[in-house]
């Protein structure tokens, strides 16, 4: 069993910064990739950023240059700067994890609220 636990959300003013963290624990053989997605009210969940085991990064166009994803062992971080009201959403951690040589699964965290006030 694998768990993803997120922290770091909150309320911030336009132009401010926040750092999200997500730690994976449990029956982990290898983490292939980790990432962040977000879902605003009435909208579909969308990719924010991902990072592979070789530290290759991918960002949504809307956050490129403002957000930075990084990873240290089983923890992934999302440093968010120059936040805008349109960044307001529930942010979800995601991980693609091998639990042994033959089986890999995709996992989601519980979500953390980020609210940017104008």
Secondary structure, 3 states (H helix, E strand, C coil): CEEEEEECCEEEECCCCEEEEEEEEECCCEEEEEEEEEECCCCCCEEEEEEECCCCEEECCCCCCCEEEEEECCEEEEEECCCCHHHCEEEEEEEEEECCCCCEEEEECCCEEEEEEC
